[in-house]
Amino acid sequence: MKSIIAPSILSANFARLEQDVLAAIRGGADALHCDIMDGTFVPNISFGPMVVRTLNEITDVMLDVHLMIVNPDKYVPKFIEAGADLIYPHVEAPYDIYRTVQLIADLGVRAGVTLNPGTPLETVRPLLDYVDTVLIMSVCPGFGGQKFIPSSLKRIAELRRLLDEEKPDVVIAVDGGVSNANIADLYRAGARHFIAGSAVFGAEDIEGAVRELKSVVQGME
């Protein structure tokens, strides 16, 4: 599949969110990633459907929504109404993950699932008939700007082998510390959906930062 570069707006300057987001899109961003935190599942609070709705109004790229919350079923319809195209809940949160991914799919958008760094890959196997993307966290979720966990490369490669045996069409996304320094290795390991926060929105030239990331993966496709 064609690789996706999805800048994470958690790292953007919210005082100039529209300006920064449009710069990323000019650079070739294929999607925008929205990290939703409730202060319970992770120790931070971010934003809600209103921001996703704003992004939907000012852009036409895919919006993928990462739910780091303990009650996703309550909010999934609101994020879909706001314009989400792909929603990833976590397998680790205290709810029925099967019901949640089925709800997402039943409401007409793409369902994904997220695994924290310490979660066994086998956890995702029973869900493969319900999702089209598995998001591997390469940092501990909850804050932007963290350093990439090197063992994530091995996890992605192992997951790719599992998927190739069970469900080859499922895409691997990766989130956390993605940058020009490791995106080629992530691609070789099997990732195709790359979520980059500070590497994009922490750069002086946001547009150029996205172009550089895209150039690397396009050279490998």
N, C-alpha and C positions, 0 to 999 in steps of 0.2 A: 504494500500500500504506500501511497504518498505520505511522507513524513509531515508531522504537524508541529509547528512552533507556537506555543501558547504562553505568552507572557502572563505572569501572575500579578494581578493588580494590588495584591497585599503589599507589594514593595513600591507601588507608585506613590507619588506625592498627591494626596487627595485634595490639596488646595488648587491643583491644576490637573485634575484627573483627566478631563476631556483632552487637553493638550497633549499629555503624555500618552494616552491611549491611541490617539490619532497618529502620533509619531511612530508608535510601534506598528500600527497597521500600514503606514506608508513604507515601513521597512520590510513588510511582507508577512506580518503575523497572521497565522491561519485561524487563530482562536484567541480568546481571552479566558484566563483561568480565575475563578472566584473562590477564595477560601472562606468558608462560612464557619465561624467558631462561636461557641455558646458559653465559654468560661467554665464549663462543667466537664465535658468530654476532653477538652484541652484547656490549659490554664491561660486562656486569652479570649477576648471578645473582638469580633471584627465588624461585620455589617450584615445586612439582610436583603430581602427581595428588592427593596427600593433601588439599591445600587445596581443590581442586575437589570432592573427595568431601565435605568438610565443608560447603561451600556447598550442595551437593545435598541434604544432610541437614537443613539449617536453612531452606531456601527452596524455593519451587516455580517460580521464574522461570527463563527460559532462561539457560543458561550458555554463553557463547561464549569460545573459547580461542584465543589468538593465539600461535602457535608461532614464537618467535625462537630456533630451535635448528638445529643442523646435521644431526641424525639423527632427523627426525620419524617415520619409519616405525616406529622402535623404540618410540616413546612414544604414537603415536596410539591403539592399542588400550587402553592404560592410562588415557588421559584419557577415552575413551568409556566404559570400565567405571566410571570415577569419576563420570560423569554429564554429560559435555560434550554439548551439543546442536548446536553449530556450531564448526567448527575451521578456522582460517585459517593455513596454512603460507605461507612467503615464496617468491616466484619467484626471489629472488636467492641463496638458500642452495645449497650444492653437493650437490644430490640431484636425482632425477628427479621434477619437480613433477607430471607427469602421473600417475605411479604413486602418488604420495602422495594426490592429490585423489581418485583412483579408489578407493584403499584406504579413505579416509574415507567415501565414499559407499557402498561395498560393505559397510561395517560398520554402516550404517543411520542415519547422522547427516548433517547438512547440511555440505557442503564449501564453503569459501571460499578465496580467495587474496589475498595481501597484496602491495602495491607500495610500495617506499620512495620518498621524494620525488624522487630522481633517475632512477628507472626509467621507461623509455618506456612509455606506455600500450599501445602495440601488443603488448607482451609478453603481455598477458592474452588477446589475441584467440584463440589456439589452444586456450585452456582453457575457453571459454565454454560448451561443451556439458557440462562436468563440474562447474561451480560454480553456486551461486545467489547468491553475494555476493562483491563485490570490495571489499577494505578499502584505502582510500587513507591512507597515513601523511602527516599534515600536520606532523610533526616527524620528526627523525631518531630511529629507534627505539633503545631501550636504557635510557632514564631517564624518569621522570615529571616533570611540572611545567615542561616546555619551552614556549617561545613558539610560537604558531601561525605557520606559514609562509604568508604572504598569497597566494603564487602557487598554493597548493592549490585555491583557489576556481576558477581557470581549469582546472586539471587535472580537477577533478570535473565541470565543465561539459563539457569535451571528452570525458571518459569516458562521460558520460550520452548524448552524441550517438552515440558509437561503439556503446554498448549498445542504444540505440533502433534502430539499423540492423541489429544482429546478433542480439541476445538481450534484448528489452525487459523480460523478467521479472527479470533479474538486478538485485539491489539494490546500491547503493553505500553502504558504511559509511565513516566517517571517524574517525580517531583522532589526537589530539594538539592540545592547546590549545583544545579545544571549550569554549565558554562562552556565556553570555547575549549577549555582545558580538558573536558571529559566527554563532550557530546559525541565525538567520534567513537570512543570506547563504548558508550551507551548504545549507539546505533549498532555496532558490531555485536554487542551482547544480545540484541533483539528488540530494544525499545524503538518505537516509531512516533510516539507522542511525547514531546519534550516540553515540560513546564519550567520556565525560567523566570525568576523574580528579580533579585538584585542584579543579576548579570545583565538584565535589560534596563529596568527602571532605576538602577543605581549607576548607570553609565551616563557620562556627560552627553553622549550622542545616542539617544534611545533608538532612533531610526537605524543608525549604523550598527548598533549592537545586534538588532534583530537580523539585519542583512548578513552579518558575519556568521551567526548561528545557522541561518538558512543555507548559506554558501557551503558550510561544512557538510551538512546532511545531503544537500543536493548533489554534491560531488561524490557521494557514496551510493546514491540510488541507481 
